[in-house]
């Protein structure tokens, strides 16, 4: 009788495994079919990027994005909410228009930087000057400073070429290419020496110019590609800070340094909105068996606002939203609770995700895995075990169920070493949570879209983004269904090559909960 009972138990176990495999295969096939045949990615991207636009922390557009996401999740029968984590300086971008009116008329390509003061009710017309060519010391610069009164001041180096290096490599002679690089290096070193001599940095100089009576500050933060500039924040409090395209900036610079006395007229409309609340958007598909254990789909919602934040990080956002939609449709009762976290203010220091980790220890201690996607529109090609000793055992198993058309692109590194920043997975990793960054193919991300004026809808490669939806949804499904809780055992870290001391696991950092003010 015991022998027969043992056979029954073995049969039951085998049947259970067969039944799960059969069910699992069906769910995964449904995920793939839904992603490929009924994708909502283009619709989501259009609504988020074209209609709502860039999502700078503290702006009405950021709040609009949160409201849109909550409604979109709820339309899929996924409960969602805005969770306040802090406050930020509120600001709203208006029209920027920059025209050269002397020595001839030409409209210039440029924009005010984030949080820039406005020109007021009327345009500001003034001459343009450069910093002095040579400065003996900081006292000499202080004596020169009164020259900026009533002027716009150019404070970026004039680039010697507007052609990126790859263009030179393709067409220039080797001698010509090397000559250009030597000239650029010498010019760059001289520019850095100038700033050391005057006693200011690019961050502190604008305030000094403003105090001395300048009517505006002009930068050009070229991103080493055709037509691209990095667009960050202003350091002035009363006068506008503008960024000009390389071509127009260099033209103004040449005119000014050659005595042509260029003059520009600037309209820079913006509103200072005071301190405003800041949020994360949190959506939840509640678990049916282990509702107090969690799988987290992670992407930062905010962006810089030179473009519309398409690849940084609109693509990560729509991957997580689309994965959640598909899971709710074809896996409506997950074993563990699946949370989608769309974080605010990643760009200023992972603030939204750090706040979530700090505010929700009950979730953090019971999180099975975090899957984060950030760096661009490309298909995911790298996943590291991030220093978890047994990451291969579970992550490798989950990846084995991802279709080959997706998984074949992915290189893994087990156990790897813990990542130390750069995106929101690091907030969870520092708290000891198995958190994995789904690192994507470059697609010229760093030069052409990352924080630039060209990070727009048209740069999205939707076939690659669909690839990432399938990967994310299958990983979330497998992590939710896993019979075992993931191991958090960490590797023994090696000695730091520079100091000789043992490396340590990243430590949690508190968010900046009141930002944008000094």
C-alpha positions in Angstrom: 0.0 0.0 0.0 2.9 2.4 0.8 4.5 1.5 -2.4 1.4 2.3 -4.4 0.9 5.5 -2.4 4.5 6.5 -3.3 3.7 5.9 -7.0 0.6 8.1 -6.7 2.7 10.9 -5.1 5.3 10.6 -7.8 2.6 10.5 -10.5 1.0 13.6 -9.0 4.3 15.5 -8.9 5.1 14.6 -12.5 1.5 15.5 -13.6 1.8 18.8 -11.8 5.0 19.6 -13.6 3.6 18.6 -16.9 0.4 20.6 -16.3 2.5 23.7 -15.3 4.7 23.4 -18.4 1.6 23.0 -20.6 -0.1 26.1 -19.0 3.2 28.0 -19.0 3.7 27.4 -22.7 0.2 28.6 -23.4 0.7 31.8 -21.4 4.0 32.5 -23.1 2.7 31.9 -26.5 -0.2 34.3 -25.8 2.2 36.9 -24.6 4.2 36.7 -27.8 1.1 36.7 -30.0 -0.4 39.7 -28.2 2.8 41.7 -28.4 3.3 40.9 -32.1 -0.3 41.1 -33.4 -2.0 43.6 -31.1 0.7 46.0 -30.1 -0.2 49.3 -28.5 3.3 50.7 -28.6 2.9 53.2 -31.4 -0.3 54.5 -29.8 1.3 54.8 -26.3 4.4 56.6 -27.8 2.3 59.1 -29.7 0.2 60.0 -26.8 3.1 60.3 -24.4 5.7 61.9 -26.6 3.8 63.9 -29.2 0.8 65.0 -27.1 2.1 65.3 -23.6 5.7 66.0 -24.6 8.8 66.2 -22.4 8.5 65.4 -18.7 10.9 67.6 -16.7 10.4 67.2 -13.0 8.3 70.0 -11.6 6.5 70.9 -14.8 2.8 70.6 -15.6 3.7 68.2 -18.4 5.2 65.8 -15.8 2.0 65.9 -13.9 0.0 65.4 -17.1 2.0 62.3 -17.8 1.3 60.8 -14.4 -2.5 61.5 -14.8 -2.4 60.0 -18.3 -0.6 56.9 -17.2 -3.1 56.3 -14.3 -6.0 56.6 -16.6 -4.4 54.3 -19.2 -3.7 51.6 -16.6 -7.2 51.9 -15.3 -8.6 51.5 -18.8 -6.8 48.1 -18.8 -8.4 47.2 -15.4 -5.1 47.7 -13.6 -5.4 49.8 -10.4 -2.9 52.7 -10.4 -2.2 55.9 -8.5 0.2 58.8 -8.1 2.3 58.5 -5.0 3.8 61.7 -3.7 7.4 61.4 -2.7 8.5 65.1 -2.5 8.4 68.6 -3.9 10.4 70.3 -6.7 10.7 73.8 -8.2 7.8 74.2 -10.5 8.5 75.6 -14.0 6.8 75.8 -17.3 8.5 76.3 -20.7 7.1 78.7 -23.1 8.1 80.1 -26.5 11.8 80.6 -27.2 12.7 82.7 -30.3 16.2 84.0 -31.0 16.9 86.3 -33.9 20.2 87.9 -35.0 19.4 91.4 -36.1 23.0 92.8 -36.7 25.1 92.7 -38.7 22.3 91.0 -40.7 19.0 89.3 -40.0 18.8 85.6 -39.3 16.6 83.4 -37.0 18.8 81.2 -34.8 18.3 77.6 -33.6 18.2 77.6 -29.8 16.1 77.3 -26.7 16.2 78.4 -23.1 17.5 75.8 -20.6 15.3 74.1 -18.1 14.3 76.4 -15.2 15.6 79.4 -17.0 14.2 82.8 -16.0 12.0 84.5 -18.6 12.8 87.6 -20.6 9.5 89.1 -19.3 6.7 90.6 -21.2 8.9 92.1 -24.0 11.8 90.6 -26.0 15.3 91.6 -24.9 17.6 93.1 -27.6 21.3 93.4 -26.9 24.8 92.9 -28.2 26.7 89.7 -27.8 30.2 89.4 -26.4 32.7 86.6 -25.7 34.8 86.0 -22.6 38.1 87.8 -22.8 40.6 85.9 -25.0 43.4 86.0 -22.3 43.1 86.6 -18.6 46.2 87.1 -16.4 44.5 86.2 -13.1 41.1 86.2 -11.3 41.5 89.8 -10.3 42.0 90.8 -13.9 38.8 89.0 -14.7 36.9 90.9 -12.0 38.1 94.1 -13.5 36.8 92.9 -16.9 33.4 91.9 -15.6 31.7 95.3 -15.9 32.0 94.8 -19.7 29.1 92.3 -19.6 26.5 94.9 -18.5 23.6 95.0 -20.9 25.1 92.2 -23.0 24.4 88.5 -23.8 27.6 86.6 -22.9 28.9 83.5 -24.8 30.4 81.1 -22.2 31.0 77.9 -24.2 34.1 77.1 -26.3 33.8 77.7 -30.0 34.1 74.3 -31.5 36.7 74.0 -34.3 34.5 71.7 -36.4 30.8 70.9 -36.6 31.5 67.5 -38.1 31.6 64.5 -35.8 34.7 62.4 -35.8 33.2 59.5 -37.8 32.6 61.9 -40.6 36.3 63.0 -40.6 37.4 59.4 -40.4 35.4 58.6 -43.5 36.4 61.5 -45.7 39.5 63.3 -44.4 43.1 62.4 -45.0 44.8 60.9 -42.0 47.0 63.9 -41.7 44.1 66.3 -41.9 42.1 64.4 -39.2 45.1 64.3 -36.8 45.7 68.0 -37.4 42.1 68.8 -36.5 42.2 66.6 -33.3 45.5 68.3 -32.2 43.9 71.8 -32.7 40.8 70.8 -30.8 42.8 69.3 -27.9 44.9 72.4 -27.6 41.9 74.7 -27.8 40.1 72.6 -25.2 43.0 72.7 -22.8 43.4 76.5 -23.2 39.7 76.9 -22.5 39.9 74.9 -19.3 43.0 76.9 -18.3 41.0 80.1 -18.8 38.3 78.9 -16.4 40.8 77.9 -13.8 42.5 81.3 -14.1 39.3 83.3 -13.7 38.2 81.2 -10.7 34.8 80.0 -12.0 33.3 76.9 -13.4 30.6 76.6 -16.0 28.1 76.3 -13.1 29.2 79.3 -11.1 30.1 81.7 -13.9 26.5 82.4 -15.0 25.5 83.8 -11.6 28.6 86.1 -11.6 27.7 87.4 -15.1 24.1 87.9 -14.0 25.2 89.9 -10.9 27.5 92.0 -13.1 24.6 93.1 -15.3 24.5 90.7 -18.2 21.0 90.4 -19.8 21.5 86.8 -20.6 23.9 83.8 -20.8 24.4 81.7 -24.0 25.9 78.2 -24.1 26.3 75.6 -26.7 26.7 72.1 -25.3 27.5 70.1 -28.5 26.8 66.4 -28.4 29.4 65.4 -31.0 26.9 64.7 -33.8 25.2 66.6 -36.6 22.5 68.9 -35.2 22.6 67.7 -31.6 23.1 69.5 -28.3 22.7 68.4 -24.7 20.0 70.4 -23.0 20.2 70.6 -19.2 19.4 73.3 -16.6 20.1 77.0 -16.1 22.2 78.4 -13.3 20.8 82.0 -13.5 18.0 83.3 -11.3 16.9 86.5 -13.0 18.1 86.5 -16.6 17.6 83.8 -19.3 20.1 81.1 -20.1 20.0 80.0 -23.7 21.6 77.1 -25.6 22.3 77.6 -29.3 23.0 75.1 -32.0 26.8 74.7 -32.7 26.4 76.3 -36.1 24.7 79.5 -34.9 26.7 79.7 -31.7 30.0 79.5 -33.6 28.8 82.1 -36.1 28.0 84.6 -33.3 31.3 83.9 -31.7 33.3 84.6 -34.8 31.3 87.8 -35.4 32.0 89.0 -31.9 35.7 88.1 -31.8 36.2 89.8 -35.1 34.6 93.1 -34.1 31.4 92.8 -36.1 29.3 93.5 -32.9 26.5 91.1 -33.4 23.1 91.9 -31.8 20.3 89.5 -31.0 16.6 89.8 -30.0 15.4 87.1 -27.6 11.9 86.1 -26.5 12.2 83.4 -23.8 8.8 82.9 -22.2 8.6 80.7 -19.1 6.8 80.6 -15.8 8.1 80.0 -12.3 5.4 78.0 -10.5 6.9 77.8 -7.0 7.3 74.5 -5.2 5.0 71.7 -6.6 4.4 68.1 -5.5 6.3 65.3 -7.2 5.1 61.8 -7.8 5.7 58.3 -8.9 3.1 56.4 -10.9 2.5 53.0 -9.3 0.3 50.3 -11.0 -0.5 47.0 -9.4 -1.7 43.6 -10.6 -2.4 41.8 -7.3 -1.1 38.4 -6.7 -3.5 35.5 -6.2 -1.4 33.1 -4.1 1.5 35.3 -2.7 0.1 38.8 -2.8 2.7 40.1 -0.4 5.6 39.0 -2.6 6.4 41.2 -5.6 7.8 41.5 -9.1 8.6 45.1 -10.1 8.7 46.4 -13.6 10.7 49.6 -13.5 11.3 52.7 -15.7 11.9 56.3 -15.1 9.0 58.6 -16.3 10.8 62.0 -16.2 13.0 63.4 -18.9 15.1 66.4 -19.8 13.1 68.7 -22.1 15.3 69.6 -25.1 13.4 66.9 -27.1 10.4 64.9 -25.9 12.3 62.2 -23.9 11.6 59.5 -26.5 14.5 57.1 -25.9 15.3 58.5 -22.4 13.1 57.1 -21.2 9.8 57.1 -23.1 10.7 53.7 -24.6 11.4 52.2 -21.2 8.0 53.5 -20.0 6.0 52.1 -22.9 7.8 48.8 -22.6 6.7 48.4 -18.9 3.2 49.7 -19.6 2.7 47.4 -22.6 4.1 44.4 -20.7 1.6 45.1 -17.9 -1.3 45.4 -20.4 -0.4 42.1 -21.9 0.1 40.3 -18.6 -3.3 41.6 -17.3 -4.9 40.3 -20.5 -3.3 36.8 -20.6 -2.1 36.3 -17.0 -4.7 38.2 -15.0 -4.1 36.4 -11.7 -0.4 36.3 -11.1 1.0 34.2 -8.3 2.9 37.1 -6.9 1.9 40.8 -7.1 3.3 42.6 -10.2 4.0 46.3 -9.6 4.8 48.8 -12.4 6.9 51.7 -11.1 7.2 54.8 -13.3 9.6 56.9 -11.3 9.9 60.7 -11.1 13.2 62.7 -11.0 15.6 59.9 -12.0 17.6 62.5 -13.9 18.3 64.5 -10.7 19.6 61.5 -8.8 17.2 58.5 -8.9 14.9 60.4 -6.5 11.6 58.7 -7.2 12.9 55.2 -6.9 15.0 56.0 -3.9 12.0 57.4 -2.2 9.9 54.3 -3.0 12.6 52.1 -1.5 12.8 54.2 1.6 9.0 54.5 2.0 8.1 50.9 1.3 10.4 48.5 3.2 7.6 46.0 3.4 7.6 45.7 -0.4 11.4 45.9 -0.7 12.1 43.0 1.7 9.6 40.7 -0.3 10.6 41.6 -3.8 11.4 38.6 -6.0 13.0 40.6 -8.8 13.1 44.1 -10.4 13.4 44.5 -14.2 14.5 48.0 -15.2 14.8 49.4 -18.7 16.2 52.8 -19.5 19.0 53.3 -22.0 17.4 53.8 -25.4 15.2 52.3 -28.1 17.4 49.3 -29.0 16.7 45.6 -28.3 18.0 44.3 -25.0 21.5 42.8 -25.5 23.0 42.5 -22.0 21.8 41.4 -18.6 24.2 41.1 -15.6 23.6 39.1 -12.5 24.6 42.3 -10.6 26.7 40.4 -8.0 24.0 38.0 -6.8 25.8 34.7 -6.4 23.0 32.5 -7.5 21.5 34.8 -10.1 22.2 32.2 -12.9 20.0 29.6 -11.2 16.8 31.7 -11.4 17.5 34.3 -14.0 19.0 31.7 -16.3 15.9 29.5 -15.9 13.6 32.4 -16.6 15.5 33.4 -19.7 15.3 29.9 -21.0 11.6 30.4 -21.5 12.0 33.5 -23.6 11.7 32.8 -27.3 14.9 32.3 -29.2 14.2 35.2 -31.5 14.5 37.5 -28.4 16.9 35.6 -26.1 19.5 35.0 -28.8 20.3 38.7 -28.8 21.0 38.7 -25.0 24.5 38.2 -23.6 24.5 37.4 -19.9 27.2 37.9 -17.2 26.9 35.8 -14.1 27.2 36.5 -11.3 28.6 39.9 -12.4 29.3 42.8 -10.1 26.8 45.2 -8.5 25.9 48.2 -10.7 26.5 51.5 -8.9 24.1 53.9 -10.4 22.9 55.3 -13.7 19.4 54.1 -13.5 16.7 53.1 -11.0 17.6 49.4 -10.6 20.5 50.8 -8.5 18.0 52.1 -5.8 16.8 48.5 -5.3 20.1 46.8 -5.7 21.6 49.0 -2.9 18.8 47.6 -0.7 19.8 44.0 -1.5 17.0 43.3 -4.0 17.7 41.2 -7.0 17.4 44.0 -9.5 18.4 43.7 -13.1 19.0 46.3 -15.8 17.8 45.3 -19.3 20.6 47.0 -21.2 19.9 47.8 -24.8 21.7 48.1 -28.1 23.2 51.6 -28.7 21.6 53.0 -31.8 23.9 56.1 -31.4 22.1 56.8 -28.1 24.9 58.7 -26.3 25.5 61.2 -29.0 22.2 61.6 -30.8 19.4 61.1 -28.3 20.6 61.0 -24.7 19.5 64.3 -23.1 19.5 66.0 -26.5 17.2 68.2 -28.6 16.7 65.3 -31.0 15.3 62.7 -28.6 11.9 62.5 -30.3 9.3 59.9 -31.5 11.0 59.4 -34.9 14.1 57.9 -33.2 12.1 54.9 -31.8 12.8 51.5 -33.4 9.5 49.8 -32.7 10.6 46.3 -33.7 13.3 46.5 -31.0 10.9 47.9 -28.4 8.4 45.0 -29.2 11.3 42.6 -28.6 11.8 44.2 -25.2 8.1 43.9 -24.3 8.2 40.2 -24.9 11.4 39.8 -22.9 10.0 41.8 -20.0 6.6 40.1 -19.9 8.0 36.6 -20.0 10.6 37.4 -17.3 7.9 38.9 -15.1 5.6 35.9 -15.7 8.4 33.4 -14.9 9.5 35.3 -11.8 6.0 35.5 -10.5 5.4 31.8 -11.0 8.7 30.5 -9.7 8.2 28.0 -6.8 11.2 29.4 -5.0 12.1 32.8 -3.6 15.1 34.3 -5.3 18.4 34.1 -3.4 19.9 37.4 -2.3 23.3 36.0 -1.4 26.0 38.3 -2.7 29.4 37.5 -4.1 32.6 38.3 -2.3 33.7 41.5 -3.9 37.4 41.8 -5.0 39.8 44.4 -3.9 39.7 47.8 -5.5 42.5 48.1 -8.0 43.2 51.7 -7.1 43.1 51.5 -3.2 43.8 47.8 -2.6 40.9 47.8 -0.2 38.0 45.3 -0.5 35.1 46.7 -2.5 31.8 47.0 -0.7 28.2 46.6 -1.8 26.4 49.8 -2.8 24.6 51.4 0.1 21.1 52.9 0.0 20.9 56.7 -0.5 18.1 59.0 0.6 16.3 61.0 -2.2 16.3 64.7 -2.5 12.7 65.4 -1.5 12.8 69.1 -1.9 14.7 70.0 -5.1 15.4 72.8 -7.5 16.1 75.4 -4.7 19.3 76.3 -2.9 
